[in-house]
């Protein structure tokens, strides 16, 4: 297993200047699903903690959701589109295969900022946070927008009880600036440590078989349902808990901090049972854990920025707080980032 690490908090600051979210209008409750699937509210809640989720309608696909979240983040940050140097969109359900969703967001904003997509499945926002922070600290950019956006309902079989009850759609964005703190300042805001890993033995546990270059979409693949997500939920659960525990403990160890030093834990909102298992194994405080799975379900790369933005809106984050973010998903890909919270001076 290859482990990519970073310990960058002492090299200068990266601050969170603003944040924003975008959600589809349609709420789908467990009762709605029970009316047409062999399931119940009690069954879904017991196994996932989910009570409702948002499903995209016309005009609410990944691109429009990402654009709406970006506009709200820029408004909160007091930044205009022409001040943005880089736009990065973490997604596993892009608006189109070509061009990137980030390019469509840039076009929607009317900016010539650099644009790129990043696919690390449900860990995409954490991978993007690590990568964009490096660009800012290297001086490649001074202001960047990082978006986590997915419309998972576009790849989930609505008649498959095992997956249809779990996934929802949404987007969350943050505006990051590299103008806070200075070189050698250990208290500067931004990335303190990260741990990016992959479990190659789990690569086949979460798969959309068709639609790529290996198996282009055709009438036959559509008829066979091969453009829908296929998941071994039991094995994903087992491997995710173990991999997330190890990743979190490595990141904390590299930063020289312990669970009690974490002001807020923002895990990927895949399943409440996975989060509970991780909390019990790592010693992180459940009362300092941000969650939104009950209301939104698993929104893939959007889940961490959605939960982070809600915590920030609620006043749960303060200057200098250590925030631990951890995502895990198809690949099996895991990413943990320890972030020192700070707003621009």
Helices and strands as residue ranges (DSSP letters): E 4-6, G 9-11, E 13-22, E 26-29, H 30-34, H 41-48, E 52-55, H 62-77, G 81-83, E 86-90, H 101-109, E 114-118, G 121-123, H 124-137, E 143-151, G 152-154, H 161-164, E 169-180, E 190-198, G 200-202, E 206-208, H 219-223, E 229-231, H 233-255, G 259-261, E 264-267, H 272-282, G 286-288, E 289-290, H 293-296, H 302-313, E 322-329, E 333-340
